[in-house]
Amino acid sequence: MDALIADNVARATKANDIKQIVYLSGIIPKQEKTLSRHLKSRLEVERILGGQGVPVTTIRAGPIISPAESFPILAKLVKRLPTMILPR
């Protein structure tokens, strides 16, 4: 579904003479073999957006933790789950 939407957006930008696409993606590690399904999808969308010739600027953002929003959630998670196994 993401690929179809990205293709539609790429075609529409070209058809409407859009000069630049700004795409918010995730941080991609150097070894693409180890990507999660989510990050593989983000990378595929980025490549599709650039496939119609409109320049794409990709902003690679990681999670942002601020006291106002994400920090309380993270604090509760750490209290309830002091040990957690994460993928590499």
C-alpha positions as CSV (number, residue, x, y, z in Angstrom):
1,M,0.0,0.0,0.0
2,D,2.8,2.4,0.9
3,A,4.5,1.8,-2.5
4,L,1.2,2.5,-4.4
5,I,0.6,5.8,-2.5
6,A,4.3,6.8,-3.0
7,D,4.0,6.1,-6.7
8,N,0.8,8.2,-6.9
9,V,2.4,11.1,-5.0
10,A,5.6,10.9,-7.2
11,R,3.5,11.0,-10.4
12,A,1.3,13.9,-9.1
13,T,4.3,15.9,-8.2
14,K,5.8,15.5,-11.6
15,A,2.5,16.2,-13.4
16,N,2.0,19.4,-11.3
17,D,5.5,20.7,-11.8
18,I,6.5,20.4,-8.1
19,K,10.1,21.4,-7.6
20,Q,11.0,19.4,-4.5
21,I,9.7,16.7,-2.2
22,V,10.6,16.7,1.5
23,Y,10.2,13.2,3.0
24,L,10.4,12.4,6.7
25,S,11.9,9.0,7.1
26,G,13.7,7.0,9.8
27,I,17.4,6.5,10.5
28,I,18.7,3.8,8.1
29,P,21.8,1.8,9.3
30,K,24.6,1.3,6.9
31,Q,23.8,-2.5,6.6
32,E,20.5,-2.5,4.8
33,K,20.2,-6.3,5.3
34,T,19.3,-5.7,9.0
35,L,16.4,-3.4,8.4
36,S,13.1,-3.9,10.1
37,R,10.0,-4.2,7.9
38,H,9.0,-0.7,8.8
39,L,12.4,0.8,7.8
40,K,12.5,-1.3,4.6
41,S,9.1,0.3,3.7
42,R,10.4,3.8,4.5
43,L,13.4,3.2,2.2
44,E,11.3,1.8,-0.5
45,V,8.9,4.8,-0.4
46,E,11.9,7.2,-0.5
47,R,13.2,5.4,-3.7
48,I,9.8,5.5,-5.3
49,L,9.3,9.2,-4.6
50,G,12.6,9.9,-6.4
51,G,11.7,7.7,-9.3
52,Q,9.8,10.3,-11.3
53,G,12.7,12.8,-11.5
54,V,11.5,15.3,-8.8
55,P,14.3,15.9,-6.3
56,V,13.7,14.3,-2.9
57,T,15.2,15.7,0.3
58,T,15.0,13.0,3.0
59,I,15.0,14.0,6.7
60,R,16.1,11.0,8.8
61,A,14.7,11.4,12.3
62,G,14.9,9.2,15.3
63,P,12.5,9.2,18.2
64,I,12.4,12.4,20.1
65,I,11.9,12.1,23.8
66,S,10.7,15.2,25.6
67,P,9.5,15.7,29.2
68,A,6.2,17.0,27.9
69,E,5.2,13.9,25.9
70,S,7.3,10.8,25.5
71,F,9.3,10.8,28.7
72,P,6.4,9.8,31.1
73,I,5.6,6.9,28.8
74,L,9.2,5.8,28.7
75,A,9.5,6.1,32.5
76,K,6.4,3.9,33.1
77,L,7.8,1.4,30.6
78,V,11.1,1.2,32.4
79,K,9.4,0.8,35.8
80,R,7.2,-2.0,34.6
81,L,9.7,-3.7,32.3
82,P,13.2,-3.2,33.9
83,T,14.7,-5.8,31.5
84,M,13.9,-5.9,27.9
85,I,15.5,-7.8,25.0
86,L,15.7,-5.8,21.8
87,P,16.8,-6.7,18.3
88,R,20.2,-5.6,17.2
